[in-house]
Amino acid sequence: MREIVYRFIVGGLIVSLFAAIGDILKPKSFAGLFGAAPSVAIATLSLTILESSKNYAALEARSMIFGAIAFFVYSCLCVHLMMKHNMNAISATVFGLAVWLVSALSSWLFFLR
């Protein structure tokens, strides 16, 4: 129960901070981008440090970095397919998810395992 309250408080504060930063930046779509993932990652890592070792938290942080890289590859591919090749969103997403899966699994296989 304590973990849920902690995640709620820390996550809420960090979401609010990143949303305020995103609101200042242009375009306004940055508010959503900065609001979700960083706050969840910070809350998760801080809980991991409190409940587990710092080495385990470092492993989780490294995994998050590779996950972010795989997501970046996915996002760039989807934008490219929709903008340059006029592919509809569903097709680009399905194809992009396959590429994301290969990217995420290969980064795990070569760097994290």
C-alpha positions as CSV (number, residue, x, y, z in Angstrom):
1,M,0.0,0.0,0.0
2,R,2.9,2.3,0.8
3,E,4.3,1.8,-2.7
4,I,1.1,2.8,-4.3
5,V,0.8,6.0,-2.3
6,Y,4.5,6.8,-3.0
7,R,4.0,6.3,-6.7
8,F,0.9,8.4,-6.7
9,I,2.6,11.3,-4.9
10,V,5.9,11.3,-6.7
11,G,4.3,10.5,-10.1
12,G,1.8,13.2,-9.7
13,L,4.4,15.8,-8.7
14,I,6.7,14.9,-11.5
15,V,3.9,14.7,-14.1
16,S,2.9,18.2,-13.0
17,L,6.4,19.5,-13.3
18,F,7.0,18.0,-16.7
19,A,3.6,19.1,-17.9
20,A,4.4,22.7,-16.9
21,I,7.7,22.5,-18.8
22,G,5.9,21.0,-21.8
23,D,3.4,23.8,-21.6
24,I,6.1,26.4,-21.9
25,L,7.7,24.7,-24.9
26,K,6.3,24.8,-28.5
27,P,4.4,22.8,-29.8
28,K,2.0,22.1,-27.1
29,S,2.2,18.3,-27.9
30,F,5.4,18.2,-25.8
31,A,3.3,18.5,-22.6
32,G,2.0,15.0,-23.0
33,L,5.4,13.6,-24.1
34,F,7.1,15.1,-21.1
35,G,4.3,14.3,-18.7
36,A,4.1,10.5,-18.7
37,A,7.2,8.5,-19.3
38,P,9.8,10.5,-17.2
39,S,7.5,10.6,-14.1
40,V,6.8,6.9,-14.2
41,A,10.5,6.1,-14.8
42,I,11.6,8.3,-11.9
43,A,9.0,6.9,-9.5
44,T,9.9,3.3,-10.5
45,L,13.6,3.9,-10.1
46,S,13.3,5.6,-6.8
47,L,11.2,2.7,-5.5
48,T,13.6,0.2,-6.8
49,I,16.5,2.0,-5.0
50,L,14.5,2.0,-1.8
51,E,13.4,-1.7,-2.0
52,S,16.3,-3.3,-3.8
53,S,20.0,-2.6,-4.5
54,K,21.4,0.3,-6.4
55,N,22.9,-2.3,-8.8
56,Y,19.5,-3.6,-9.6
57,A,18.2,0.0,-10.1
58,A,21.1,0.6,-12.5
59,L,20.1,-2.4,-14.5
60,E,16.5,-1.2,-14.7
61,A,17.7,2.3,-15.8
62,R,19.9,0.7,-18.5
63,S,16.9,-1.3,-19.6
64,M,14.7,1.8,-19.8
65,I,17.3,3.5,-21.9
66,F,17.3,0.7,-24.4
67,G,13.5,0.6,-24.3
68,A,13.5,4.3,-25.1
69,I,15.9,3.8,-28.1
70,A,13.6,1.0,-29.4
71,F,10.6,3.3,-29.0
72,F,12.4,6.1,-30.8
73,V,13.1,3.8,-33.7
74,Y,9.5,2.8,-33.8
75,S,8.3,6.4,-33.7
76,C,10.6,7.5,-36.5
77,L,9.6,4.6,-38.7
78,C,5.9,5.2,-38.2
79,V,6.3,8.9,-39.0
80,H,8.4,8.1,-42.1
81,L,5.9,5.5,-43.3
82,M,2.9,7.8,-42.9
83,M,4.5,11.0,-44.2
84,K,6.7,9.8,-47.0
85,H,4.8,6.7,-48.2
86,N,1.2,7.7,-47.4
87,M,0.6,4.6,-45.3
88,N,-2.4,4.6,-43.1
89,A,-1.9,4.7,-39.3
90,I,-2.9,1.1,-38.6
91,S,-0.6,-0.4,-41.2
92,A,2.3,1.8,-40.1
93,T,1.7,0.9,-36.5
94,V,1.6,-2.8,-37.1
95,F,4.7,-2.8,-39.2
96,G,6.4,-0.4,-36.7
97,L,5.5,-2.7,-33.8
98,A,7.3,-5.6,-35.5
99,V,10.4,-3.4,-36.0
100,W,10.1,-2.3,-32.4
101,L,10.0,-5.9,-31.2
102,V,13.1,-6.8,-33.2
103,S,14.9,-3.6,-32.0
104,A,14.0,-4.2,-28.3
105,L,14.8,-8.0,-28.4
106,S,18.1,-7.4,-30.2
107,S,19.2,-4.7,-27.8
108,W,18.4,-7.1,-24.9
109,L,20.2,-10.0,-26.6
110,F,23.4,-8.0,-27.4
111,F,23.6,-5.5,-24.5
112,L,21.5,-6.5,-21.5
113,R,21.7,-10.3,-21.3
